Amino acid sequence: MKRQFSLGYLTAPTCAPPEMIYLAGRAGYDYVSLRTIAMGLPGEANFGLAGNPTLLRHTRAALAETGVRLLDIENARIHDQVDLAGYLPELEIAADLGAKSVLTNIWSDDRDFAVDRFAELCALAGRCNLRVSLEFVTWAKIVGIQDAVELIREAGVDNAGIMVDLLHFNRSRCTLQELATLPPELISGVQLCDAPAEIPTTVAGLVHHGRAERLYPGEGGIDIAGIVAHLPNVVCGIEIPNLERAQVIGNAEHVFQCLEKTKQYFHEHVL
């Protein structure tokens, strides 16, 4: 079974979209996943394409020159002050560039609000022929598989699925049994990584591992093979932010090693 791989934004978060695409092409990735909707985090660069024609032109050229395809964009978060209409320009550009979906996660305590806004986001994405991938995040408001399933069902939408990030699957203590009960069509994607077996006990620790210290497959304690065995043959996103490693060996080598180590792990452990 041929696997296809996408370079996730967080693996090289300092790289603008064109640079990331060229790195992905040289390393042998099939796809890239870009953050064109900034989260406003400290030190985060804004790589929005809708307001930057030059960046958009170079991004389009990089895709054409490398043959790397755009898998999805992030992060259309749902929070209490969200302006969903503000996401539409990036959704339209992503669709024009060939993207298949947009990633979201939930950061509001108001359940009814979250369900309604999620349904609205799905409607906006639908206008662009995009699917919405709902990622459960251990330190957010939708933290596990069942939470994600229930929200999608409450929203009553037909263009949404669940993004299974292996770090959050592990840190939220999801089970293979939960994953086995999901209809394959409800799984929109997977983000691969490894992490230390010991789960941090504080939010700060969870966030630090999630954004700065993930490991190559086989280096940690996540049952990657067991999880992947319960997934359909979706494109495998590789999301391995490791700031120290990238600083020491450089983004290009880190991006290359992420793919090489993942392929090696799959060859040895995944059918």
N, C-alpha and C positions, 0 to 999 in steps of 0.2 A: 504494500500500500504506500503510494508516494505521499510524502508529507511536504507541505508548503509552509514556509516560515515568513513571518513579518517582523521587522525591526521596530520594537516599541519605543515610543517617545522617551520614556524615563530611562532607557538604557544609555542614551546620550542627550540629556536634556539641555546642554549648552549649544547644541548644533542647530542652526537654522534649517528649515526644511530642505533647501537644495543640498546643503552639505550632508545632511542625514541621508538623503536619497543616493547621493554619489557613494557614500560609505557603504550603504546597503548593497548597492550594485556591485561594488568591488569585492565585497565579502561573500556575495552569492545568495542574498535574500531574494525572495519572490515579491515581497510587499514591504511597505512601510506604514506605520501608524503615526500620524502627526498630531501634535497639540496646537491647533489653530484657534482654540478658544481658551485664553489664559485663565488661570484660577486666581491670579492676584497674590500668589505666595511670595514671601520675601526672596529677592534675588531672581525671581522667575522672569525670563524674557518673554515679551509678547510677540509671538510669531503669527499673529492674525494675518490672513491673506486678503480679506475683503477691503481693508483700508490701506493696503500696501501694494500698489500695482507692480512695482519693481520686483518685490519678493515673489509675488504670484507669477510673474513672467519667468523668473529664474526657476521657480518650483516646477512649472509646467515643462520647461526645457529639460530639467534634470530627469523628470519622469520619461520624457520622450527619448532622451539620449541613452538612458540606462536600461529601459524596458521594465524597470521596477514599477509595480502598480501600487496605488493608494488603497489600502484596505479600509481604513476608517479614520475618523478624527475624534478628538476629545477636547475639552471635557465640558459637555453641556450639563453642568451640575444643576440640581434642583435644590434651591435654598430659599429662605424666607423673602429675600429681596430680589429674586430672580426676575429678569426681563426676558422672557422666552423669545419675544419678537426680535430681540437683539442677536439671537443665535442664527436667525434665518439667513443672513448674507453668507455666513461661513458654511452653512448647510448647502446652500445653492452652489457655492464654489466647489465644495467637496464632491458633490454629485457630478458636477461638470468635469472634475478631474478623475472621475471613475470610482469614487469611494462607494462602499457597500453599506456602511452603517456609521452611526455616531454613538459614542460612549457617554453614559450618564451615571451618576450616583446620587443618593438622596441625603440631604443635610438639614432637613426640617423636622421638627418634633411634631408638627401638625399633620397627622395622618391623612385627613381628608384633603388638605391642601396639597400634600405630596402626590396623592393619587390623581387629583384633578390636573395638576401641572404636568405630571407624567403623561397623562392622556393627551394633553395639549401638545407636549413635545413630540409625541408619536404622530399626531396629526400634522405638525409642521414638517417632520421628517418625511412623512408619507407624501407630502406635496413634492418632495425632491426624490421620491423613489428610494429612500433610505430606510434601513431598519434601525431601531434603537436597541443598543446593547446595555442592559442594566447590570452594572457591576456592584456586587455587595462588597462593602469595605468595612473591615473590622472595627474601625473607630468612627464610622459614620452612623446613620440611622437605620439603614437596611444592611444588616450585618451577616446574613447567612442565606443559604439556598431557599429555605422555606419562606423567609421574609420576602425574598425577591419574587418567588412564585405567587405568593398571595397578592403582592402589589400589582403585578401584571394582570392577574385575574380580576382584581377589583377595578382596574382601569378599563377593562373590557376592550383591549386593543389587539390587533392581529399582526402588527409589524414590530413586535418587540421580542427580545430573547434575553437570556442570561449570559453574561460574561463571567467565566470561571477563572479568576485569578488564583493561582496555586498558593500564593502567600496568604491571601485572605481565606481561602478554603481551609488551610492549615491553622491559621491564627484564630479563626472563628470556630474551630473545632467541628467543622462539618464532617459528615461521614460518607463513606462510599455507598452505604445503603440509601442515603438521601439522594445522592447523585444517580443511583441506579433507577430510582423511581421517576426521574424526569423524562418526558418524551424527548427524543433526540432533536426534534424540530424546535424545542424551547431553548436549546443551547446555541447561542449565537457565536461563541468564540471562547478561546482559552488563552491565558497569559502565563507563560512558563517561567519558572525560576526555582531556585532552591533557597533554603534558609536554615539557620541553626535549629537543632531539634528543640531546644528550650524556648518556650514562648514567653516574650516579655510580659511583665505583669502591670506595666503602666502604659498609658496612652502615648506618652513621650517615647517610650521604648519601642512600641509598635510602629509609630510613625517613622522613627529613625531607621529601623530595619527596612521598612517598606520603601522609603525614598532614598536610602543611602547605602545599605549594606546587604543587598541580596547576593546570593551566591550562584555559581554555575551549577547546572544539574549534576547531581552526584556528590557535591561537596557538603551537603547539609542533611537534614533529617526529614524532608518532605517525601511522601510516597508518590513520587511523580508517575512512575509506571502504573501504579494502582489507579490513580485518578484518570490518567489518559486512557486506560483500558475501558473506562466507563463513558468516554466521550465519543461523539461522532467524528468523522474525519474532517474537522474544520481546519482552517488555516491556523497554525500555531503561532501566536504572538510571543516574542521573546522580550520580556520586560525584566531586565536585570540591572537596576541602578546600583552601582558600587562606586561611590565617588573617589575613594582612596585608590582603588585599582585603576580606574580610568585616568586618574591624575598621574599615576606612576608609569603606566604603559601607553597612555594616550587613548583618545576616543577611538581611533581607527583600529588599533589592535584589540581594544576591549570589545568593540562591535564584532570583529572577526572571531575572537575567542568565544564569545557568547554563542555564535552559530556553530562553531566547530565542536565545542563541548556539548552542546545540545544534541547535535547529530551523533556524536560518539555515544552519548547516553542512550539515545533512541536505538542505535544499532545494537547495543549490548543488553538493553532491558525492555524495550518496547517492541511488540510484535508488529 
